[in-house]
Amino acid sequence: MTQQNPRPQDPSEAFAHDEQHRADGLAARLGEITAKPSHPSRGSVPHYQRAYQVASATAAAHTEQPDGRPT
């Protein structure tokens, strides 16, 4: 389900929002996996961590900063 934003977003802001949403989901999944030592996806933790780092960095890189410039 996509949340409606009251103001239109330009493409980079929309992309940043999507990537941040993906990072948040990956962080939640990492929490589930690491909370249970016997979790069957335990061996995939490094891949989830890297995907989280990439999604977070991509979101930050496409977010307009308070001075109006992208990062």
Secondary structure as the mmCIF struct_conf table of DSSP 4:
data_model
#
loop_
_struct_conf.conf_type_id
_struct_conf.id
_struct_conf.beg_label_comp_id
_struct_conf.beg_label_asym_id
_struct_conf.beg_label_seq_id
_struct_conf.end_label_comp_id
_struct_conf.end_label_asym_id
_struct_conf.end_label_seq_id
HELX_LH_PP_P HELX_LH_PP_P1 THR A 2 ASN A 5
BEND BEND1 PRO A 6 ARG A 7
HELX_RH_AL_P HELX_RH_AL_P1 PRO A 11 ALA A 35
TURN_TY1_P TURN_TY1_P1 PRO A 37 SER A 38
TURN_TY1_P TURN_TY1_P2 PRO A 40 SER A 41
HELX_RH_3T_P HELX_RH_3T_P1 ARG A 42 SER A 44
HELX_RH_AL_P HELX_RH_AL_P2 VAL A 45 ALA A 61
TURN_TY1_P TURN_TY1_P3 HIS A 62 HIS A 62
BEND BEND2 THR A 63 THR A 63
STRN STRN1 GLU A 64 GLU A 64
HELX_LH_PP_P HELX_LH_PP_P2 GLN A 65 GLN A 65
TURN_TY1_P TURN_TY1_P4 PRO A 66 ASP A 67
BEND BEND3 GLY A 68 GLY A 68
STRN STRN2 PRO A 70 PRO A 70
#
